[in-house]
Amino acid sequence: MKNAVFYFILLISIFIIVSCDNDSSGPSNSNPREKWNIELDEGAGSGTITLEQHPDSTITITGSVEYDYYERYKVTSNITNGIVTIDGFAFSCFAEGTAHDYAYNEDSNFQLILTGTLINGEGYGFYESTFSAFDWEDEEGSWTASLIDGEGITAND
């Protein structure tokens, strides 16, 4: 009887292990990741972004950027939800998040669009940022980036 219970539990355990689906689209320590330093408008803004490729081939972006408007006040933007498209060297991203204006102690939701090129650990392109809070100026300009950690997502020639 003890052997029958043991083999039954063993059989159920094997069935559970074999039938579990490992193709999750959620975060994982084994997903390819790349961490990038990013600079906006020749140094007016800077921060880091992280790209993560999931098993279903989607690529997400998270990060934080601080922008110094006219050397008078700073806004920190936290990217919390973004999707990236990479086609060869071409890179585009649509992301959302929240921003905080330190001069007025106000918060705003924002949307960010990045387009450009990522290759050999370097990147450049254009961005557009729109804010939902009243009287916040939308921004657009140029960005550059350099890979600081990780691999496996962007192209090398």
C-alpha positions as semicolon CSV with decimal commas, in nm:
position;residue;x (nm);y (nm);z (nm)
1;M;0,000;0,000;0,000
2;K;0,285;0,239;0,085
3;N;0,441;0,173;-0,255
4;A;0,111;0,242;-0,433
5;V;0,071;0,579;-0,255
6;F;0,434;0,666;-0,329
7;Y;0,399;0,583;-0,702
8;F;0,066;0,769;-0,721
9;I;0,221;1,085;-0,572
10;L;0,526;1,046;-0,797
11;L;0,306;1,007;-1,105
12;I;0,095;1,313;-1,015
13;S;0,413;1,517;-0,950
14;I;0,561;1,421;-1,287
15;F;0,233;1,505;-1,461
16;I;0,224;1,850;-1,297
17;I;0,587;1,925;-1,387
18;V;0,548;1,813;-1,748
19;S;0,218;1,991;-1,805
20;C;0,323;2,330;-1,663
21;D;0,354;2,600;-1,932
22;N;0,685;2,785;-1,910
23;D;0,598;3,035;-2,187
24;S;0,497;3,318;-1,956
25;S;0,507;3,672;-2,088
26;G;0,582;3,810;-1,742
27;P;0,915;3,930;-1,601
28;S;1,181;3,672;-1,541
29;N;1,544;3,675;-1,433
30;S;1,629;3,471;-1,743
31;N;1,473;3,712;-1,996
32;P;1,727;3,907;-2,207
33;R;1,768;4,258;-2,063
34;E;1,961;4,563;-2,163
35;K;2,017;4,869;-1,947
36;W;2,088;5,196;-2,128
37;N;2,198;5,544;-2,023
38;I;1,987;5,794;-2,214
39;E;2,044;6,164;-2,270
40;L;1,782;6,409;-2,398
41;D;1,847;6,736;-2,579
42;E;2,227;6,729;-2,546
43;G;2,229;6,686;-2,169
44;A;1,919;6,876;-2,055
45;G;1,773;6,540;-1,955
46;S;1,931;6,210;-1,856
47;G;1,848;5,879;-1,698
48;T;1,839;5,506;-1,751
49;I;1,601;5,277;-1,936
50;T;1,580;4,900;-1,930
51;L;1,460;4,687;-2,220
52;E;1,337;4,335;-2,143
53;Q;1,246;4,072;-2,402
54;H;0,981;3,825;-2,290
55;P;0,934;3,465;-2,411
56;D;0,645;3,573;-2,635
57;S;0,892;3,812;-2,812
58;T;0,738;4,131;-2,673
59;I;0,988;4,387;-2,550
60;T;0,900;4,616;-2,261
61;I;1,067;4,934;-2,138
62;T;1,094;5,079;-1,787
63;G;1,313;5,352;-1,646
64;S;1,350;5,702;-1,512
65;V;1,460;6,029;-1,672
66;E;1,526;6,365;-1,507
67;Y;1,491;6,676;-1,721
68;D;1,625;7,021;-1,624
69;Y;1,401;7,280;-1,792
70;Y;1,593;7,595;-1,876
71;E;1,829;7,524;-1,583
72;R;1,553;7,643;-1,349
73;Y;1,349;7,344;-1,242
74;K;1,358;6,968;-1,269
75;V;1,101;6,713;-1,370
76;T;1,151;6,343;-1,301
77;S;0,960;6,101;-1,525
78;N;0,918;5,736;-1,434
79;I;0,843;5,505;-1,726
80;T;0,625;5,225;-1,591
81;N;0,447;5,083;-1,891
82;G;0,596;5,070;-2,237
83;I;0,618;4,852;-2,546
84;V;0,920;4,852;-2,778
85;T;0,946;4,753;-3,143
86;I;1,284;4,668;-3,292
87;D;1,322;4,595;-3,662
88;G;1,690;4,546;-3,746
89;F;1,852;4,869;-3,627
90;A;1,525;5,065;-3,616
91;F;1,386;5,126;-3,268
92;S;1,050;5,268;-3,163
93;C;0,874;5,281;-2,831
94;F;0,545;5,397;-2,684
95;A;0,551;5,432;-2,307
96;E;0,348;5,581;-2,026
97;G;0,427;5,683;-1,673
98;T;0,412;5,959;-1,416
99;A;0,619;6,274;-1,385
100;H;0,689;6,501;-1,090
101;D;0,764;6,875;-1,120
102;Y;0,980;6,977;-0,824
103;A;0,932;7,354;-0,868
104;Y;0,554;7,335;-0,833
105;N;0,534;7,004;-0,646
106;E;0,289;6,869;-0,905
107;D;0,245;6,531;-1,070
108;S;0,127;6,446;-1,419
109;N;0,071;6,135;-1,625
110;F;0,266;6,137;-1,949
111;Q;0,312;5,951;-2,274
112;L;0,651;5,911;-2,438
113;I;0,733;5,819;-2,796
114;L;1,092;5,734;-2,887
115;T;1,204;5,660;-3,243
116;G;1,553;5,606;-3,377
117;T;1,833;5,358;-3,412
118;L;2,003;5,119;-3,167
119;I;2,317;4,938;-3,289
120;N;2,645;4,821;-3,137
121;G;2,559;4,960;-2,795
122;E;2,484;5,312;-2,920
123;G;2,156;5,481;-3,002
124;Y;2,011;5,806;-3,126
125;G;1,682;5,948;-3,244
126;F;1,390;6,174;-3,162
127;Y;1,141;6,182;-2,876
128;E;0,803;6,335;-2,803
129;S;0,661;6,363;-2,453
130;T;0,303;6,475;-2,379
131;F;0,171;6,550;-2,032
132;S;-0,189;6,532;-1,910
133;A;-0,161;6,803;-1,641
134;F;-0,288;7,150;-1,724
135;D;-0,015;7,401;-1,817
136;W;0,261;7,142;-1,852
137;E;0,454;7,196;-2,174
138;D;0,479;6,900;-2,409
139;E;0,835;6,838;-2,524
140;E;1,009;6,702;-2,829
141;G;1,373;6,679;-2,921
142;S;1,664;6,445;-2,973
143;W;1,805;6,161;-2,766
144;T;2,123;5,957;-2,754
145;A;2,188;5,640;-2,557
146;S;2,466;5,400;-2,468
147;L;2,437;5,040;-2,350
148;I;2,572;4,995;-1,997
149;D;2,467;4,638;-1,915
150;G;2,312;4,331;-2,076
151;E;2,275;4,194;-2,427
152;G;2,054;3,994;-2,657
153;I;1,790;4,244;-2,766
154;T;1,942;4,511;-2,989
155;A;2,147;4,456;-3,304
156;N;2,520;4,435;-3,356
157;D;2,665;4,457;-3,704
